[in-house]
Amino acid sequence: MYKKVLLTFRDISHRCDEEAWDVRDFSWKLHYGERIQLHCHRPEQYDVLWRLLERNLKPKQGTIEELHPVTWSSDQSINSRLNMNDTMNHALKSKLFEERPWIAGKRTHVQNLMDRLQIHLSERHQPLHGISPISLQRFQALLFMAARVQLLLGKQVFSSMDEITLPVFQEWNQNFCGALVLFGDASPPGVDLNTRITVQNDGTVIII
């Protein structure tokens, strides 16, 4: 049984040009705790659905309703906000992130999570531009899991998860009470999807 509704899409239709609908006649309720995979046939459709979920795009037709303000974040917004001259420890001081996210049924301090992700102590005190690429990828995944939000949008974070990061993500996924929307035609192993949404080339939507 799903928890309360985060967002309600009512008869949403939108197109950026007159040639093709990006999405049309789309009605859907997004719930707390839901895990969704969203696959589109055209790249432009991903951008429109992403912006609609962020609520920074007003659809041509229909309405998006939220009973209460919904906090959201995404792998792209997290990564774009990172100051590469900052250290990991400085970035984690932001109020955007939980100090002790839920992992495997218990609160786990982010420093312990960095231990599990095999991020060396020395790298936590270096500017981000000076650490190894794999440590940066693992740290960005950590920030995604520690985001203090009700809705998370993911597009690229999963493609860079390695054998060290993936088990931690799977444990986090079990306890994240918000909604997780994965963009693309693949999802990380161990993530049980509640809903699959496919946007056809003509903008019609199939929800399974």
DRENNUKE-119164 format. One line per 4 residues: number of its first residue (from 1); for each residue x, y, z of N, C-alpha, C. Coordinates in pm, 1 decimal. Layout:
<kolvos>
NUM = X Y Z X Y Z X Y Z; ...;
</kolvos>
This chain:
<kolvos>
1 = 83.9 -119.1 0.0 0.0 0.0 0.0 88.0 124.9 0.0; 66.8 212.1 -96.9 144.0 334.4 -104.8 107.3 430.8 6.5; 202.5 516.5 40.5 177.2 620.9 137.9 111.7 739.4 67.5; 110.1 854.3 132.1 35.5 967.8 78.1 94.7 1018.4 -52.8;
5 = 13.8 1092.5 -123.4 49.7 1141.0 -256.8 141.8 1262.2 -246.1; 248.6 1260.2 -325.0 337.6 1375.6 -335.9 288.8 1473.0 -442.7; 266.6 1420.8 -564.2 225.3 1503.0 -677.3 113.5 1433.2 -752.8; 21.3 1512.3 -806.8 -84.9 1459.5 -891.1 -79.5 1528.8 -1025.9;
9 = -61.9 1450.3 -1129.7 -63.7 1500.6 -1267.3 -204.0 1478.3 -1323.6; -268.1 1584.5 -1368.0 -404.9 1575.3 -1420.4 -408.8 1620.6 -1565.9; -426.6 1523.4 -1656.0 -445.8 1550.9 -1799.0 -336.9 1643.0 -1853.9; -211.0 1605.7 -1826.8 -97.7 1687.7 -1868.3 -67.3 1666.6 -2016.1;
13 = -55.9 1775.2 -2089.7 -9.4 1772.2 -2228.5 88.8 1887.2 -2247.0; 196.6 1858.5 -2319.6 296.4 1964.1 -2343.5 374.8 1932.1 -2469.4; 407.5 2037.6 -2542.4 499.4 2025.9 -2654.8 575.9 2155.6 -2668.5; 701.8 2142.1 -2708.4 788.2 2259.0 -2722.9 782.2 2319.3 -2862.1;
17 = 728.3 2244.1 -2957.1 707.1 2298.8 -3090.8 576.3 2242.3 -3144.0; 538.7 2285.8 -3259.8 409.3 2247.0 -3315.7 414.6 2114.2 -3390.8; 532.3 2055.8 -3401.1 546.6 1935.0 -3481.9 509.0 1807.9 -3406.8; 539.1 1803.6 -3275.2 517.2 1678.2 -3202.3 489.1 1705.9 -3055.3;
21 = 400.5 1625.2 -2998.0 373.7 1631.8 -2854.5 487.2 1559.7 -2781.3; 538.7 1625.3 -2676.2 636.3 1558.3 -2590.6 565.4 1463.2 -2495.0; 451.9 1506.3 -2443.6 367.6 1422.2 -2358.4 224.5 1473.3 -2371.9; 127.6 1381.4 -2370.0 -10.7 1427.1 -2383.3 -105.6 1334.3 -2308.0;
25 = -207.7 1399.4 -2251.6 -313.2 1329.2 -2178.1 -254.6 1238.5 -2070.1; -161.9 1294.5 -1992.2 -88.6 1218.2 -1891.0 -148.5 1245.0 -1753.4; -206.7 1143.4 -1692.6 -261.2 1153.1 -1557.0 -193.7 1047.5 -1470.2; -150.0 1090.4 -1351.5 -69.9 1000.7 -1267.1 -58.2 1060.1 -1127.5;
29 = -51.2 972.3 -1025.3 -25.9 1014.2 -888.1 107.3 955.9 -842.2; 195.4 1043.4 -796.5 326.3 1004.1 -746.1 319.3 998.2 -593.7; 353.5 883.1 -536.5 339.4 860.9 -392.2 475.5 856.8 -322.7; 473.1 888.2 -192.8 589.7 861.1 -109.2 625.7 713.0 -121.3;
33 = 754.4 684.2 -122.1 800.4 546.6 -121.9 799.0 478.1 -257.1; 750.9 545.8 -360.0 739.9 482.6 -490.4 875.5 483.8 -562.2; 899.0 378.4 -640.4 1019.4 367.2 -723.2 974.0 356.2 -868.2; 1011.4 454.8 -949.6 958.1 467.2 -1085.1 1072.1 465.9 -1185.7;
37 = 1051.4 394.4 -1293.8 1141.2 403.3 -1408.9 1067.4 473.4 -1521.1; 1128.1 579.3 -1575.4 1064.8 657.6 -1679.4 1147.9 648.5 -1806.3; 1089.2 591.4 -1910.5 1158.3 574.1 -2038.0 1085.7 652.4 -2146.1; 1160.5 733.8 -2220.3 1104.3 814.0 -2328.6 1166.5 771.2 -2461.6;
41 = 1091.7 791.4 -2568.2 1141.1 754.1 -2700.6 1224.8 864.1 -2763.8; 1208.7 988.9 -2718.1 1286.1 1099.0 -2775.6 1357.2 1175.8 -2664.4; 1479.7 1224.0 -2686.9 1554.0 1296.3 -2583.7 1478.6 1418.2 -2531.6; 1405.6 1487.1 -2620.6 1333.1 1607.0 -2577.8 1227.1 1573.4 -2473.1;
45 = 1172.9 1454.8 -2480.8 1069.9 1414.4 -2384.7 1127.5 1400.1 -2244.0; 1250.4 1349.2 -2235.8 1315.5 1340.1 -2104.7 1327.0 1477.7 -2041.2; 1368.9 1575.3 -2120.0 1386.6 1710.2 -2067.0 1254.1 1767.4 -2017.6; 1146.8 1746.5 -2092.8 1015.4 1798.5 -2053.2 966.6 1730.5 -1926.4;
49 = 974.7 1599.0 -1917.9 928.9 1527.7 -1798.9 1013.0 1564.0 -1677.4; 1141.3 1581.7 -1697.9 1231.1 1622.3 -1588.4 1187.1 1757.2 -1532.5; 1163.4 1853.5 -1619.7 1125.4 1987.4 -1576.7 984.9 1990.5 -1516.7; 896.7 1905.7 -1566.9 763.1 1897.7 -1506.9 770.8 1844.2 -1364.3;
53 = 854.1 1743.7 -1342.4 868.7 1688.5 -1207.4 935.9 1788.0 -1113.7; 1025.1 1869.6 -1167.7 1086.9 1975.4 -1087.6 989.3 2089.6 -1060.5; 879.2 2093.2 -1135.6 779.8 2201.4 -1131.7 838.2 2335.8 -1172.5; 931.9 2334.0 -1265.7 980.8 2459.8 -1321.9 938.9 2475.6 -1467.5;
57 = 839.0 2394.3 -1508.5 780.8 2406.1 -1641.8 629.8 2395.3 -1627.6; 559.4 2492.6 -1682.8 413.7 2489.3 -1678.8 361.9 2419.2 -1803.4; 284.2 2311.2 -1787.2 236.1 2238.5 -1905.9 140.4 2323.3 -1988.7; 134.6 2293.0 -2117.2 42.2 2363.9 -2205.1 -102.8 2338.1 -2163.3;
61 = -128.8 2215.9 -2121.5 -262.9 2178.7 -2076.8 -250.8 2094.9 -1950.4; -354.0 2102.2 -1864.3 -356.2 2022.2 -1743.9 -288.5 2091.2 -1626.5; -289.8 2022.2 -1512.1 -234.9 2080.4 -1389.7 -152.1 1976.0 -1314.2; -55.6 2027.5 -1237.9 22.9 1945.2 -1145.4 -6.4 1997.3 -1005.3;
65 = -58.6 1910.7 -919.9 -102.9 1951.8 -786.9 -14.3 1889.7 -679.5; 14.5 1967.2 -575.6 83.1 1916.3 -457.7 10.3 1970.2 -334.9; -28.3 1879.0 -244.1 -100.5 1921.4 -124.1 -11.4 2006.2 -34.6; 116.5 1971.4 -31.2 215.4 2045.9 45.9 339.3 2064.1 -41.9;
69 = 418.6 2168.7 -16.6 539.7 2187.4 -96.8 629.4 2064.4 -92.3; 674.0 2019.5 -208.9 755.5 1899.3 -220.0 900.9 1939.9 -242.7; 990.1 1892.3 -155.9 1132.1 1917.4 -175.5 1187.6 1811.8 -270.1; 1274.8 1854.3 -359.7 1329.0 1761.4 -458.9 1476.0 1790.9 -482.9;
73 = 1544.2 1694.1 -540.2 1680.2 1714.3 -586.9 1706.4 1610.3 -695.8; 1823.1 1618.7 -755.9 1859.6 1525.3 -862.2 2010.6 1510.0 -864.6; 2056.3 1403.1 -930.5 2200.5 1386.3 -942.6 2261.9 1503.5 -1018.5; 2193.2 1554.2 -1119.0 2248.0 1664.8 -1197.5 2258.4 1793.3 -1115.3;
77 = 2152.9 1824.0 -1037.9 2157.1 1947.4 -958.7 2261.0 1938.6 -847.7; 2275.5 1820.7 -786.5 2376.3 1802.8 -681.6 2516.2 1823.2 -738.8; 2543.2 1759.1 -851.9 2677.2 1768.6 -910.6 2708.2 1908.9 -961.4; 2606.7 1976.5 -1015.9 2630.7 2110.4 -1069.4 2657.9 2212.8 -959.8;
81 = 2606.1 2185.5 -838.2 2627.1 2279.1 -726.7 2762.7 2259.8 -659.0; 2827.6 2148.5 -685.6 2953.8 2122.0 -617.8 3060.0 2223.5 -657.6; 3123.6 2281.2 -558.4 3238.7 2367.8 -581.8 3362.6 2279.3 -577.0; 3430.6 2266.0 -689.4 3543.2 2173.6 -696.8 3663.5 2221.0 -615.9;
85 = 3657.3 2343.1 -564.6 3763.2 2390.9 -475.3 3736.0 2356.2 -329.8; 3614.5 2308.3 -300.4 3579.1 2266.0 -165.1 3629.4 2124.8 -137.7; 3635.4 2089.8 -10.8 3664.8 1952.8 28.3 3534.0 1876.3 45.6; 3543.2 1743.1 54.7 3425.3 1661.9 80.9 3360.0 1701.4 213.1;
89 = 3440.9 1716.1 316.1 3385.4 1747.9 447.8 3314.0 1881.8 447.6; 3366.6 1976.9 371.9 3299.4 2107.4 363.9 3166.8 2095.4 290.4; 3164.0 2019.7 181.8 3040.3 2002.6 105.1 2932.2 1937.1 190.0; 2970.1 1843.9 276.2 2872.7 1771.1 358.3 2814.0 1855.3 470.3;
93 = 2871.7 1972.7 496.1 2817.5 2060.6 599.3 2691.8 2133.3 553.3; 2663.8 2128.0 424.3 2544.6 2194.3 371.3 2418.2 2135.6 431.9; 2320.3 2221.5 458.1 2192.2 2176.5 512.2 2110.8 2098.1 409.7; 2160.4 2092.9 286.9 2092.0 2014.0 184.9 2106.3 1864.2 209.2;
97 = 2201.6 1825.8 296.9 2231.8 1684.1 315.0 2213.2 1640.9 460.2; 2169.7 1516.0 474.6 2157.4 1454.4 606.5 2295.3 1417.3 658.6; 2317.6 1440.2 786.3 2443.0 1395.8 846.8 2441.7 1246.5 873.5; 2320.1 1194.2 899.1 2305.0 1051.6 928.8 2189.6 993.6 847.6;
101 = 2209.0 967.3 720.1 2101.6 906.4 640.9 2073.0 763.9 686.9; 1952.1 718.1 654.3 1913.2 581.9 688.5 1977.8 483.7 591.0; 2052.5 388.0 643.9 2114.5 283.7 563.6 2092.0 149.9 635.0; 2029.9 55.0 566.2 2008.6 -79.7 622.4 1938.3 -74.5 757.1;
105 = 1838.0 11.2 767.5 1753.7 14.0 886.8 1806.0 93.9 1003.5; 1915.3 167.6 985.7 1966.3 247.7 1096.7 2031.8 374.9 1044.0; 2038.2 474.5 1130.4 2107.9 597.2 1096.4 2257.7 570.7 1088.2; 2319.0 616.2 979.9 2461.8 593.2 959.6 2529.7 725.1 927.6;
109 = 2631.8 760.2 1002.2 2701.5 887.1 980.7 2771.1 885.6 844.6; 2772.0 1002.2 779.7 2831.0 1009.8 645.7 2979.3 972.9 646.3; 3048.5 997.6 756.5 3189.6 958.1 761.8 3203.1 806.1 758.6; 3111.3 736.1 824.4 3113.8 589.9 818.4 3078.4 540.3 678.2;
113 = 2989.9 612.5 611.7 2956.3 575.3 474.4 3076.5 593.9 382.3; 3153.1 698.6 406.1 3273.7 717.6 324.6 3374.2 606.2 350.1; 3378.2 555.6 475.3 3462.9 439.1 502.6 3416.9 320.7 418.7; 3286.3 296.9 415.9 3233.0 184.5 338.8 3258.2 201.6 189.6;
117 = 3257.1 326.6 144.2 3281.5 354.2 2.8 3431.1 360.0 -30.0; 3513.3 331.5 70.8 3658.5 326.8 54.2 3714.8 457.6 0.6; 3661.9 567.2 54.6 3716.3 699.8 25.1 3819.9 730.6 132.5; 3943.5 747.0 94.0 4052.6 761.4 189.8 4037.3 889.3 273.1;
121 = 4083.1 880.7 397.1 4075.4 995.7 486.9 4146.9 1116.5 427.9; 4260.2 1094.1 364.8 4337.1 1206.7 309.5 4258.5 1280.0 202.2; 4178.0 1207.1 123.7 4102.6 1270.2 15.6 3988.2 1356.1 69.0; 3939.8 1326.8 187.3 3826.3 1402.4 242.8 3866.5 1545.6 277.7;
125 = 3996.9 1570.3 286.6 4046.4 1703.2 322.8 4111.3 1773.8 204.6; 4101.5 1714.1 86.5 4158.7 1775.2 -33.0 4049.0 1844.1 -114.0; 4084.5 1946.6 -190.9 3985.9 2002.8 -284.7 3938.0 1893.2 -379.5; 3812.2 1899.6 -416.2 3753.0 1794.9 -499.0 3823.8 1779.2 -632.9;
129 = 3880.6 1889.0 -684.0 3948.1 1878.3 -814.0 4076.8 1796.8 -804.9; 4123.3 1766.9 -682.5 4248.5 1695.0 -667.4 4233.3 1548.5 -630.7; 4110.5 1500.2 -612.4 4091.4 1360.6 -572.9 4076.7 1271.7 -696.3; 4083.8 1141.4 -675.6 4075.5 1048.3 -788.0 3934.0 1048.6 -845.9;
133 = 3919.0 1021.1 -976.1 3785.6 1018.5 -1038.0 3690.8 919.3 -972.3; 3740.0 801.3 -930.2 3651.2 702.7 -869.3 3602.4 750.4 -732.8; 3688.0 818.3 -657.5 3644.5 872.7 -528.0 3542.1 982.8 -547.5; 3559.8 1064.7 -650.9 3462.7 1169.1 -678.9 3327.7 1108.5 -715.9;
137 = 3327.0 1002.9 -797.5 3201.7 936.7 -834.5 3132.5 878.3 -712.2; 3209.7 816.3 -624.5 3151.1 757.5 -503.2 3097.6 865.9 -411.1; 3169.0 976.8 -403.6 3122.9 1086.9 -319.1 2993.9 1148.0 -374.2; 2983.9 1163.3 -505.5 2860.8 1215.2 -564.5 2743.8 1121.5 -538.7;
141 = 2768.0 990.8 -541.2 2663.0 894.9 -507.2 2622.6 909.6 -361.2; 2719.5 934.0 -274.1 2690.0 956.3 -132.5 2602.1 1079.2 -113.6; 2634.7 1187.9 -182.7 2553.4 1309.2 -172.0 2410.1 1283.1 -218.4; 2394.9 1204.3 -322.8 2261.5 1168.2 -371.7 2183.1 1096.1 -262.7;
145 = 2247.4 1001.1 -195.1 2179.4 924.8 -90.6 2153.4 1007.7 35.1; 2234.1 1109.2 57.3 2219.1 1191.9 178.0 2130.9 1313.7 155.7; 2078.1 1331.3 36.5 1995.4 1449.6 7.4 1873.7 1454.5 99.3; 1848.4 1572.1 153.2 1738.2 1590.9 248.5 1611.7 1633.9 172.2;
149 = 1551.3 1538.3 100.2 1439.7 1570.2 11.7 1334.5 1459.2 16.0; 1220.4 1489.6 -47.9 1112.4 1391.9 -59.9 1107.2 1327.1 -198.3; 1170.3 1389.8 -297.5 1169.1 1340.5 -434.4 1309.1 1349.4 -492.2; 1358.8 1237.1 -544.6 1490.5 1232.6 -607.1 1476.7 1189.5 -752.5;
153 = 1542.5 1263.4 -840.0 1546.1 1230.6 -982.4 1687.4 1185.1 -1017.0; 1697.1 1071.6 -1082.5 1828.1 1017.9 -1116.3 1840.9 988.4 -1264.3; 1948.5 1036.4 -1323.9 1969.8 1012.0 -1466.4 2106.6 950.0 -1493.7; 2211.1 995.0 -1423.8 2346.7 950.2 -1454.7 2416.9 883.1 -1337.4;
157 = 2371.0 906.7 -1216.2 2443.0 856.1 -1099.1 2455.8 704.9 -1100.9; 2357.7 636.1 -1156.9 2358.0 490.4 -1153.2 2456.0 429.7 -1252.4; 2480.1 497.6 -1363.2 2570.8 442.9 -1464.4 2714.8 439.1 -1416.0; 2747.9 520.2 -1313.5 2885.2 524.8 -1264.5 2905.3 446.2 -1135.2;
161 = 2801.4 376.5 -1088.1 2815.7 299.4 -964.5 2900.1 175.0 -988.1; 2997.9 155.6 -901.5 3083.5 38.2 -913.2 3044.4 -65.7 -809.0; 3125.1 -171.8 -797.5 3091.8 -282.2 -707.2 3101.1 -242.8 -560.6; 3164.9 -130.5 -530.2 3171.8 -81.6 -392.2 3049.1 3.4 -359.4;
165 = 3007.8 86.3 -453.9 2897.6 179.8 -430.2 2761.9 111.2 -433.9; 2743.1 17.1 -525.6 2611.4 -40.9 -548.6 2550.1 -105.9 -424.7; 2622.9 -186.8 -345.8 2559.7 -245.5 -226.6 2512.7 -141.1 -126.2; 2588.4 -32.6 -111.6 2546.9 74.4 -20.2 2419.9 140.0 -71.2;
169 = 2414.9 164.6 -202.3 2294.8 223.5 -260.4 2173.9 132.9 -240.4; 2191.2 4.0 -258.4 2080.1 -89.0 -241.1 2027.0 -86.1 -98.1; 2116.4 -76.5 -0.3 2074.0 -67.6 139.7 2002.8 64.7 165.8; 2054.2 172.5 108.2 1988.3 302.5 124.2 1848.6 299.9 63.6;
173 = 1835.3 240.9 -53.9 1707.5 236.8 -124.7 1598.5 170.9 -40.7; 1634.7 73.8 41.0 1536.8 4.3 123.9 1473.0 95.6 227.9; 1543.0 202.6 265.4 1496.1 288.8 373.8 1455.9 428.9 330.5; 1485.9 466.8 207.1 1448.4 600.6 162.7 1297.1 608.1 151.7;
177 = 1235.7 693.8 231.6 1089.5 699.1 237.5 1030.5 787.6 128.8; 1113.8 864.8 59.7 1063.5 949.8 -46.9 1047.2 873.3 -176.7; 1017.7 946.0 -283.6 999.1 886.1 -416.0 1128.2 897.7 -496.0; 1156.4 794.0 -573.8 1275.7 789.5 -656.8 1233.7 764.5 -800.4;
181 = 1269.5 858.1 -890.2 1235.9 846.1 -1031.7 1365.3 828.1 -1110.3; 1376.2 715.5 -1179.6 1494.7 683.5 -1257.9 1465.0 708.9 -1404.7; 1546.0 789.6 -1470.1 1527.4 822.0 -1611.2 1614.9 731.0 -1695.4; 1555.6 665.7 -1796.0 1630.1 578.6 -1884.2 1567.5 441.7 -1893.4;
185 = 1631.8 353.8 -1968.9 1574.4 220.9 -1991.3 1640.8 113.0 -1908.1; 1724.2 153.7 -1811.4 1788.4 56.4 -1723.1 1784.7 108.2 -1580.5; 1780.9 17.3 -1485.1 1782.4 55.5 -1344.3 1888.3 -26.9 -1272.7; 1937.3 21.8 -1158.3 2040.9 -52.7 -1086.6 1988.7 -187.6 -1038.4;
189 = 2072.4 -289.7 -1036.8 2030.6 -418.5 -981.1 1987.7 -403.4 -835.7; 1886.4 -476.6 -797.7 1841.8 -473.6 -659.3 1743.4 -363.8 -626.8; 1699.8 -287.2 -725.2 1599.9 -182.8 -703.1 1466.2 -233.1 -757.9; 1372.9 -261.1 -668.5 1241.0 -307.9 -709.9 1156.0 -189.3 -753.3;
193 = 1114.1 -190.5 -878.3 1034.8 -81.2 -932.5 887.1 -106.9 -909.4; 817.1 -4.9 -859.3 672.2 -13.6 -842.7 599.1 20.7 -971.1; 658.1 114.5 -1047.5 589.6 169.6 -1164.4 687.1 187.9 -1279.1; 643.5 151.6 -1398.8 720.2 179.4 -1520.5 635.5 266.8 -1610.8;
197 = 693.5 380.1 -1648.4 623.5 475.8 -1734.4 699.8 485.7 -1865.7; 630.2 463.5 -1976.5 690.4 475.3 -2108.9 618.0 583.0 -2187.1; 693.1 681.0 -2235.6 636.5 787.7 -2317.6 666.9 754.0 -2463.4; 561.2 729.4 -2540.3 576.8 691.2 -2680.0 621.8 809.9 -2764.7;
201 = 663.2 781.9 -2885.5 712.7 886.4 -2974.6 610.2 996.9 -2997.9; 479.3 960.2 -2999.4 373.6 1060.7 -3022.4 327.7 1128.6 -2895.2; 390.2 1098.7 -2781.5 355.2 1163.8 -2656.5 257.7 1087.2 -2569.7; 198.5 981.8 -2620.5 108.6 903.1 -2536.3 189.8 826.7 -2432.7;
205 = 125.8 798.0 -2320.2 196.1 741.9 -2205.1 137.0 607.3 -2168.2; 226.4 512.0 -2143.4 186.5 379.7 -2094.0 239.2 365.0 -1952.4; 152.9 334.1 -1856.5 190.6 317.6 -1716.7 163.2 172.5 -1676.1; 266.0 104.9 -1627.9 251.6 -33.9 -1584.4 284.9 -43.3 -1436.5;
</kolvos>
